Amino acid sequence: MYELKNYMLSMQSHWMIHQPTYKAVQETLPMLTKYQANKGIEKLGVTPAKKMCKKPFPEIYTFPLFRRQWCKMMVEEIEQMRKELAFETNQDEDELRQIPEIVLKEQCPELYRNMWFVVRTIINPMIMSIWQRDCDDPATIQIANYNIVDKQQGNWHHDESADISVVVPLNTGGYKGGGTEFHNHGTLKPLPNGHALMFPSFTNLHRGLAVDGGDRYLLVFWLYDKSRVVHLYEDLP
């Protein structure tokens, strides 16, 4: 189990959030509260949080999430992690879809708790603003690594354990190549550091594009609505 070396990364606060996004979410929360209280009778409308988003393809959004300084700290921390932890593939996944990863809940619980805090206070309000649904339970939060030795590029896949996927680049410019391709939509170049790529997981077939040099570090959130899953199991005969 890895303990964070940089105490700033262990602080559960919003200092690491892109400040215009944080402000937009705070302005959005009263609108979300009113919408939920009305139980969907009235339309939500366009929230300040949604205005922070760009929409490169249908149902696929990007928005600034983390500050660049936080991303820099994270990359430095990852280099420390690699002295104690190995990026490993998930053997339960199809071999063609395996990516070297560090699963935070198991290997760095301290950072996992902070990222869950970000999910509940920032990412979920963004999801609510776009799709009007809660999706604040992590199936996993992990750091993925594409490189020419272990995993140069991804294969076509859906993120089967999630309802919503959020992928955040941490070191754009620190490697060659990369990007994301969406089936029947097109290709996105690597986003700026800290900018989130967010999309419904089951309906968007996608793959990571080849890295030609260096390590491409991504912070990956697979999110779902636990209450919906519980209700599905309760309704089973």
C-alpha positions as MATLAB code, in Angstrom:
seq = 'MYELKNYMLSMQSHWMIHQPTYKAVQETLPMLTKYQANKGIEKLGVTPAKKMCKKPFPEIYTFPLFRRQWCKMMVEEIEQMRKELAFETNQDEDELRQIPEIVLKEQCPELYRNMWFVVRTIINPMIMSIWQRDCDDPATIQIANYNIVDKQQGNWHHDESADISVVVPLNTGGYKGGGTEFHNHGTLKPLPNGHALMFPSFTNLHRGLAVDGGDRYLLVFWLYDKSRVVHLYEDLP';
ca = [
       0.000    0.000    0.000;
       1.465    3.321   -1.101;
       1.525    6.433    1.105;
       1.552    9.808   -0.625;
       4.822   11.702   -0.408;
       3.365   15.123   -1.289;
       1.016   16.179    1.515;
      -0.779   18.591   -0.852;
      -2.192   15.581   -2.693;
      -3.643   14.219    0.551;
      -5.649   17.393    1.301;
      -9.376   16.866    0.804;
     -10.276   20.294   -0.539;
     -11.009   22.005   -3.830;
      -7.647   23.707   -4.205;
      -6.773   21.324   -7.060;
      -9.927   22.098   -9.081;
      -9.859   24.485  -12.050;
     -11.315   27.548  -10.371;
     -13.809   28.678  -13.077;
     -15.204   25.117  -13.073;
     -15.446   25.123   -9.289;
     -17.291   28.464   -9.370;
     -19.663   27.208  -12.082;
     -20.480   24.091  -10.049;
     -21.204   26.174   -6.942;
     -23.593   28.343   -8.961;
     -25.209   25.202  -10.381;
     -25.917   23.402   -7.098;
     -29.052   25.451   -6.178;
     -30.473   24.724   -9.645;
     -29.840   20.988   -9.197;
     -31.400   21.022   -5.726;
     -34.537   22.716   -7.073;
     -34.734   20.342  -10.037;
     -34.480   17.274   -7.797;
     -37.019   18.698   -5.348;
     -39.491   19.108   -8.219;
     -38.864   15.464   -9.188;
     -38.327   16.306  -12.818;
     -41.622   18.132  -13.353;
     -39.765   21.224  -14.577;
     -36.854   21.319  -17.001;
     -33.426   21.884  -15.539;
     -32.262   24.321  -18.188;
     -28.667   25.079  -19.102;
     -26.581   25.310  -15.939;
     -23.336   27.274  -15.470;
     -21.590   23.909  -15.111;
     -22.842   22.746  -18.506;
     -21.636   25.987  -20.063;
     -18.105   24.959  -19.042;
     -18.357   21.920  -21.340;
     -17.435   21.513  -24.974;
     -19.092   18.844  -27.096;
     -16.720   17.528  -29.792;
     -19.023   14.624  -30.688;
     -22.604   13.633  -29.777;
     -22.834   12.654  -26.083;
     -19.074   13.209  -25.649;
     -17.966   16.186  -23.546;
     -14.790   17.844  -22.348;
     -14.274   20.370  -19.563;
     -11.395   21.711  -17.452;
     -11.314   19.790  -14.165;
      -7.930   19.962  -12.433;
      -5.392   22.754  -12.203;
      -2.192   22.263  -14.198;
      -0.113   22.586  -11.024;
      -1.978   19.639   -9.487;
      -1.339   17.560  -12.616;
       2.361   18.356  -12.375;
       2.368   17.246   -8.723;
       0.552   14.048   -9.696;
       3.108   13.153  -12.360;
       5.922   13.704   -9.867;
       4.045   11.496   -7.379;
       3.544    8.786   -9.998;
       7.294    8.667  -10.543;
       7.637    8.062   -6.800;
       4.896    5.409   -6.920;
       6.800    3.504   -9.595;
       9.613    2.911   -7.115;
       7.189    0.963   -4.905;
       4.333   -0.118   -7.168;
       4.117   -1.668  -10.604;
       1.608   -0.750  -13.282;
      -0.246   -4.030  -13.744;
      -2.959   -5.221  -16.108;
      -6.328   -6.465  -14.885;
      -6.321  -10.187  -15.632;
     -10.137  -10.293  -15.421;
     -10.347   -8.183  -18.581;
     -10.026   -9.346  -22.166;
      -6.287   -9.476  -22.977;
      -6.680   -7.135  -25.955;
      -8.229   -4.494  -23.686;
      -5.820   -4.685  -20.770;
      -3.895   -1.509  -19.906;
      -1.157   -1.215  -17.267;
      -2.768    0.539  -14.302;
      -2.533    1.412  -10.628;
      -5.909    0.906   -8.913;
      -6.167    3.607   -6.262;
      -8.660    1.963   -3.902;
      -6.355   -1.005   -3.384;
      -2.934    0.572   -3.802;
      -3.313    4.198   -2.671;
      -6.497    4.571   -0.560;
      -5.534    8.075    0.535;
      -5.632    9.388   -3.023;
      -8.728    7.299   -3.785;
     -10.676    9.045   -1.000;
      -9.702   12.446   -2.359;
     -10.753   11.513   -5.881;
     -14.095   10.198   -4.610;
     -14.526   13.587   -2.945;
     -13.977   15.180   -6.375;
     -16.501   12.795   -7.921;
     -19.225   13.690   -5.449;
     -18.629   17.440   -5.301;
     -17.551   18.314   -8.859;
     -17.908   15.511  -11.416;
     -21.384   14.330  -10.387;
     -22.873   17.867  -10.608;
     -21.396   18.042  -14.125;
     -23.066   14.703  -14.941;
     -26.353   15.923  -13.474;
     -26.132   19.105  -15.550;
     -25.750   17.140  -18.784;
     -27.784   13.951  -18.302;
     -29.970   14.754  -15.234;
     -28.933   11.644  -13.366;
     -26.725   10.812  -10.410;
     -23.622    8.774  -11.144;
     -21.368    9.214   -8.141;
     -20.290    5.670   -7.227;
     -16.855    4.623   -8.517;
     -16.538    1.183  -10.057;
     -12.840    2.045  -10.120;
     -10.509    5.024  -10.080;
      -7.122    4.286  -11.541;
      -3.984    5.690  -13.116;
      -3.396    4.177  -16.555;
      -0.144    4.194  -18.490;
       0.273    3.869  -22.257;
       3.860    3.430  -23.478;
       5.689    1.710  -26.321;
       6.974   -1.118  -24.087;
       3.958   -2.275  -22.055;
       0.921   -0.984  -23.962;
       1.358    1.263  -26.968;
      -2.320    1.710  -27.788;
      -5.764    0.481  -26.779;
      -8.174   -1.740  -28.679;
     -11.792   -0.959  -29.436;
     -13.856   -1.429  -26.288;
     -16.682   -0.239  -24.061;
     -15.991    0.475  -20.390;
     -18.299   -2.326  -19.276;
     -18.090   -1.668  -15.520;
     -19.342    1.917  -15.767;
     -22.276    4.077  -16.780;
     -20.123    7.188  -17.268;
     -16.395    7.268  -18.025;
     -14.169   10.228  -17.203;
     -10.578   10.302  -18.471;
      -8.131   13.033  -17.444;
      -4.666   13.428  -19.026;
      -1.918   14.300  -16.558;
       1.133   14.844  -18.759;
       0.140   15.954  -22.259;
       3.309   17.128  -23.959;
       5.432   14.632  -22.035;
       5.042   11.905  -24.668;
       4.616   11.540  -28.415;
       1.398   10.431  -30.110;
      -1.689    9.451  -28.147;
      -5.251   10.698  -28.322;
      -8.637    8.961  -28.326;
     -10.711    7.647  -31.213;
     -14.486    7.166  -31.004;
     -16.093    4.692  -33.391;
     -18.241    6.404  -36.057;
     -17.368    9.826  -34.625;
     -13.700   10.649  -35.064;
     -10.460   11.326  -33.255;
      -9.588   13.679  -30.404;
      -6.015   14.845  -29.945;
      -4.650   14.641  -26.389;
      -6.497   17.167  -24.229;
      -4.647   19.753  -22.152;
      -3.496   18.529  -18.764;
      -6.349   18.375  -16.257;
      -9.142   18.548  -18.855;
     -11.722   15.781  -18.474;
     -13.106   13.693  -21.327;
     -16.551   12.435  -20.234;
     -18.978   10.131  -22.030;
     -21.588    7.356  -21.479;
     -19.620    4.141  -21.263;
     -21.934    1.569  -22.862;
     -22.808    3.535  -25.987;
     -19.386    4.831  -27.022;
     -16.975    2.344  -28.527;
     -13.523    3.880  -28.266;
      -9.794    3.239  -28.095;
      -6.605    4.983  -27.027;
      -4.334    5.841  -29.943;
      -0.728    4.752  -30.210;
       1.990    6.374  -28.116;
       5.223    6.783  -30.095;
       7.444    7.641  -27.145;
       7.335    8.289  -23.406;
       4.668    7.464  -20.815;
       1.100    8.695  -21.251;
      -0.462    8.975  -17.791;
      -4.254    9.128  -17.496;
      -6.461    9.409  -14.424;
      -9.519    7.267  -15.159;
     -12.887    7.278  -13.375;
     -15.474    4.573  -14.087;
     -18.688    5.735  -12.428;
     -22.129    4.229  -11.942;
     -25.330    4.695   -9.937;
     -25.252    2.117   -7.143;
     -28.917    2.673   -6.215;
     -29.990    1.713   -9.737;
     -27.966   -1.502   -9.575;
     -29.432   -2.352   -6.145;
     -32.967   -1.893   -7.481;
     -32.211   -4.170  -10.443;
     -31.057   -6.952   -8.131;
     -34.043   -6.454   -5.826;
     -36.388   -6.937   -8.785;
     -34.840  -10.244   -9.807;
     -37.205  -13.233   -9.342;
];
